[in-house]
Structures are given as C-alpha cells and as structure tokens.
Amino acid sequence: MLSKIALHEVAGSNARLRTALSAADLATEDIEDEGRVFFEAVSGDGQTIGYAGLERCAADYLLRSVVVLPGRRGQGLGRAIVEATLQQFGGGEVYLATTSAAQFFSTIGFSEMARAEVPAPVLATRQLSSICPSSATIMKLTRPPT
Ligand SMILES: CC(C)(COP(=O)(O)OP(=O)(O)OC[C@H]1O[C@@H](n2cnc3c(N)ncnc32)[C@H](O)[C@@H]1OP(=O)(O)O)[C@@H](O)C(=O)NCCC(=O)NCCS
C-alpha cells in the first residue's frame, strides 16, 4: 500500500517546514528553540510528503509538528511518518498535544491522558504551557505502533 518513506533531519529554521506548519495551522513560534529535532519525510519517488518533530522533555519526548502535505493525506502517509519518527527517539515516553487529530493518533497507539498524569517537563514545554489551548487533548504512546 505504502511506498517507502525516508526521513531527513531539517533545522527548525527550514523555510519549507515553517510554510507547511503554518498552512496546517500548527505552531511555528518555538520551532527554532533548542531541544527540538525535525524531519522532512520524502517518498520513494523523491517527493516531500510531510514533516514531524520531536522535542526533548527531560527523560521523555513530545511528538509535535506532524503534518502531511495537502493532496497527500488519507493514504496512510501520516501514520508512516509518525512510525518512522518514533524510531528516532531514544527511550522514555512519548507525549503529544492535539486539538484536531486525537482520533488519528489513537489509531497509531496513543491514548488520552489527564493533565495531572503528565510529567512536569512535558507540561512545561511552550506547546503545552502556552501555545496549545488548555482544551487540547494530551496523549501518550501506550502501545507499540502497529
Ligand atoms: C492528521 C494528519 C497528519 C493525518 O495524516 P494522513 O496521512 O491523512 O493520515 P493516514 O492516512 O496515515 O491515517 C492513519 C489513520 O488515521 C485515520 N485518520 C487520519 N486523519 C484522521 C482524522 N482527521 N480524523 C479521524 N481519523 C483520521 C485514518 O482513517 C487512518 O485510520 P486506519 O489506519 O484505521 O485506516 C493530516 O491530516 C494532517 O497533516 N493534518 C493537518 C496537521 C495536523 O492536524 N497535524 C496533527 C496535529 S499535531
């Protein structure tokens, strides 16, 4: 079903990353801060299909900036980008905050968490402490991606 995808690390200052996130209404305010790593996902035919990022939060990570370019959505590529990105992290738990894609992330193995159960370093990220609305759903990877 899926063509193979490759991830290439890009800087937070990458203009195409910023454009893709802005077009999807995802946060760009903090992408050039320290402690984040971003990946450009490229399909087997060399086309950029989307982006994702990981932000270190003490022992854990925040998965963030997940976007599939318009026109490439609904083909399993979002799932493939998330699964490939999760292979890049080195231990700890993975959290995320989303206002619109909780159902998508639940198909990959994330489960909703109460804020009270989320570690302080994750809550202290700019995403969770100020950029995302307090109504955002916080999720944690609770089973290996399928
Ligand atoms: C959310 C997003 C990344 C999904 O990418 P995608 O390539 O369309 O998703 P996939 O095709 O890989 O879908 C994987 C699964 O999630 C489901 N899914 C995808 N988007 C969904 C949505 N908006 N609501 C409910 N389910 C969704 C699919 O049906 C599929 O389920 P299945 O495996 O049971 O068939 C994409 O729509 C996007 O870039 N949106 C804008 C940015 C955004 O909201 N990012 C997430 C915020 S952090």
The ligand as an SDF file (V2000), in Angstrom:
LIG
                    3D

 48 50  0  0  0  0  0  0  0  0999 V2000
   -3.5100   14.4790   10.8210 C   0  0  0  0  0  0  0  0  0  0  0  0
   -2.7160   14.1140    9.5540 C   0  0  0  0  0  0  0  0  0  0  0  0
   -1.2320   14.1640    9.8590 C   0  0  0  0  0  0  0  0  0  0  0  0
   -3.1420   12.6850    9.1450 C   0  0  0  0  0  0  0  0  0  0  0  0
   -2.3390   12.3000    8.0300 O   0  0  0  0  0  0  0  0  0  0  0  0
   -2.9050   11.2730    6.9330 P   0  0  0  0  0  0  0  0  0  0  0  0
   -1.8000   10.9010    6.0260 O   0  0  0  0  0  0  0  0  0  0  0  0
   -4.1240   11.8540    6.3170 O   0  0  0  0  0  0  0  0  0  0  0  0
   -3.3490   10.0540    7.8690 O   0  0  0  0  0  0  0  0  0  0  0  0
   -3.3050    8.4960    7.4950 P   0  0  0  0  0  0  0  0  0  0  0  0
   -3.8180    8.3370    6.1040 O   0  0  0  0  0  0  0  0  0  0  0  0
   -1.9400    7.9600    7.7880 O   0  0  0  0  0  0  0  0  0  0  0  0
   -4.3480    7.9060    8.5320 O   0  0  0  0  0  0  0  0  0  0  0  0
   -3.9960    6.9500    9.5140 C   0  0  0  0  0  0  0  0  0  0  0  0
   -5.2530    6.5520   10.2410 C   0  0  0  0  0  0  0  0  0  0  0  0
   -5.8150    7.7000   10.9140 O   0  0  0  0  0  0  0  0  0  0  0  0
   -7.1430    7.9560   10.4600 C   0  0  0  0  0  0  0  0  0  0  0  0
   -7.2830    9.4070   10.3520 N   0  0  0  0  0  0  0  0  0  0  0  0
   -6.4960   10.2530    9.6460 C   0  0  0  0  0  0  0  0  0  0  0  0
   -6.9130   11.5270    9.8130 N   0  0  0  0  0  0  0  0  0  0  0  0
   -7.9740   11.4590   10.6250 C   0  0  0  0  0  0  0  0  0  0  0  0
   -8.8420   12.4280   11.1770 C   0  0  0  0  0  0  0  0  0  0  0  0
   -8.6950   13.7430   10.9250 N   0  0  0  0  0  0  0  0  0  0  0  0
   -9.8400   12.0140   11.9740 N   0  0  0  0  0  0  0  0  0  0  0  0
  -10.0130   10.6930   12.2280 C   0  0  0  0  0  0  0  0  0  0  0  0
   -9.2180    9.7200   11.7520 N   0  0  0  0  0  0  0  0  0  0  0  0
   -8.2160   10.0990   10.9650 C   0  0  0  0  0  0  0  0  0  0  0  0
   -7.2290    7.2760    9.1090 C   0  0  0  0  0  0  0  0  0  0  0  0
   -8.5630    6.9220    8.7970 O   0  0  0  0  0  0  0  0  0  0  0  0
   -6.3540    6.0570    9.3120 C   0  0  0  0  0  0  0  0  0  0  0  0
   -7.0540    5.0510   10.0420 O   0  0  0  0  0  0  0  0  0  0  0  0
   -6.8810    3.4790    9.6620 P   0  0  0  0  0  0  0  0  0  0  0  0
   -5.4050    3.1870    9.8190 O   0  0  0  0  0  0  0  0  0  0  0  0
   -7.7410    2.8050   10.6700 O   0  0  0  0  0  0  0  0  0  0  0  0
   -7.3370    3.3790    8.2630 O   0  0  0  0  0  0  0  0  0  0  0  0
   -3.0660   15.0520    8.3570 C   0  0  0  0  0  0  0  0  0  0  0  0
   -4.4630   15.0880    8.1660 O   0  0  0  0  0  0  0  0  0  0  0  0
   -2.5550   16.4770    8.5570 C   0  0  0  0  0  0  0  0  0  0  0  0
   -1.4390   16.8030    8.1770 O   0  0  0  0  0  0  0  0  0  0  0  0
   -3.4140   17.3750    9.1560 N   0  0  0  0  0  0  0  0  0  0  0  0
   -3.0290   18.7550    9.4110 C   0  0  0  0  0  0  0  0  0  0  0  0
   -1.9900   18.8700   10.5180 C   0  0  0  0  0  0  0  0  0  0  0  0
   -2.4260   18.2270   11.8290 C   0  0  0  0  0  0  0  0  0  0  0  0
   -3.5610   18.3280   12.2570 O   0  0  0  0  0  0  0  0  0  0  0  0
   -1.4450   17.5600   12.4710 N   0  0  0  0  0  0  0  0  0  0  0  0
   -1.6220   16.9010   13.7410 C   0  0  0  0  0  0  0  0  0  0  0  0
   -1.5280   17.8750   14.8590 C   0  0  0  0  0  0  0  0  0  0  0  0
   -0.1300   17.6080   15.8940 S   0  0  0  0  0  0  0  0  0  0  0  0
  1  2  1  0
  2  3  1  0
  2  4  1  0
  2 36  1  0
  4  5  1  0
  5  6  1  0
  6  7  2  0
  6  8  1  0
  6  9  1  0
  9 10  1  0
 10 11  2  0
 10 12  1  0
 10 13  1  0
 13 14  1  0
 14 15  1  0
 15 16  1  0
 15 30  1  0
 16 17  1  0
 17 18  1  0
 17 28  1  0
 18 19  1  0
 18 27  1  0
 19 20  2  0
 20 21  1  0
 21 22  1  0
 21 27  2  0
 22 23  1  0
 22 24  2  0
 24 25  1  0
 25 26  2  0
 26 27  1  0
 28 29  1  0
 28 30  1  0
 30 31  1  0
 31 32  1  0
 32 33  2  0
 32 34  1  0
 32 35  1  0
 36 37  1  0
 36 38  1  0
 38 39  2  0
 38 40  1  0
 40 41  1  0
 41 42  1  0
 42 43  1  0
 43 44  2  0
 43 45  1  0
 45 46  1  0
 46 47  1  0
 47 48  1  0
M  END
$$$$
